[in-house]
Amino acid sequence: MRNDRHDEPLSDEELELFLQYLHRFANHDVDQFLLMEVGDPDYPCYMDLSRAPAPGTDPAVYRRP
């Protein structure tokens, strides 16, 4: 399933669904880490999902939605 509405932000309802899916994805699909490139190919967003904070980063700075 693809949604091609790339030129508009997520609604509050869509954001809530995204966060629910992200939590489920992290619990079931991320073993140690996962690297992804998403978004506009000309201006990509690089994502690093891991089971540990970035080296030298205090875990307290991470926001938990």
C-alpha positions, 0 to 999 in steps of 0.5 A: 500500500502506498500513499502518494500525498508526499506534499502534505503533513500527516494528520493527527490520526495518521501520526498516531497510527504511524507511532503505533506501527513504529513501536510494533515494527521496533518490537518485532522487526528490529533485531540489533539495528536497521538503516533506512533511506526514506522520503524524497530521493533528491532530499532523503531522510536517513534513519538509524533504528537501533537497540542502543543510543548513539555513541556518546549520547545520554539516553535521557535526550531521546523523546518517547512519544 
